[in-house]
Amino acid sequence: MSHQGEVQEAHELTPLGRDRGFFIAFEGIDRCGKSTQVGRLCAALLAHGVRLGHVGVPGGSLREPGGTPTGEAVREILLHRRHEITPWAEALLYAAARAQLVADVIAPSLREGWVVVCDRFVDSSLAYQGHARGLGLDRVLELNRWATGGLFPDLTVLVEIDAAAAAARPAGEAPDRIEREGIEFQRRVAEGYRAVVARDPARFAVLDGTRGAEEIGAEVERRVLERLEVAGV
């Protein structure tokens, strides 16, 4: 498949023509600081009076895998149990949790006009399993096309940082199964994200994650509010 064809295929997954809601995802390698920025953005959007949250949880954000009982059970299997999982089993488990999250939470919330913020979404699978695990971006993309019904975020915030710098940051808890893969794996993940951005750059806001949390947060807030205004949200 040509690169032009790949770009078009990725673009077609963006939810076009939806007149309600707005979907924002945060992405990046482990310990890049994206989860901190999720919290900061949610606080900022609430301060601006944005209808942030999802069905049943006004003001809240989502995480992947998770967000539903099924997703949280899959999260435990994927991240916190010390057993072998093949790359395709890993990709399928992430897609299964994502399918449940879209069906039960994200799609209904968007239909009701919520601004939904999620810590990771399909781009994580493309970078981690598609590129870093070597399964192929197109094959993992197709899997997730079926899992999500073609839903991609309206805006994806990618926090970029060198893998060695991220690894040097203090961990809030014991490393999970993915984090234990090490720096070289995280470098491949970072390469994967760059490849994903190249396919559909208009959907991404790529930020320098080496700066202070306040400076990054201010840029995230500005860029998100600009996108919401353009979208008429």
Secondary structure, 3 states (H helix, E strand, C coil): CCHHHHHHHHHHCCCCCCCCCEEEEEECCCCCCHHHHHHHHHHHHHHCCCCEEECCEECCCEECCCCCHHHHHHHHHHHHCCCCCCHHHHHHHHHHHHHHHHHHHHHHHHHCCCEEEEECCHHHHHHHHHHHCCCCHHHHHHHHHHHHCCCCCCEEEEEECCHHHHHCCCCCCCCCCCHHHCHHHHHHHHHHHHHHHHHCHHHEEEEECCCCHHHHHHHHHHHHHHHHHHHCC
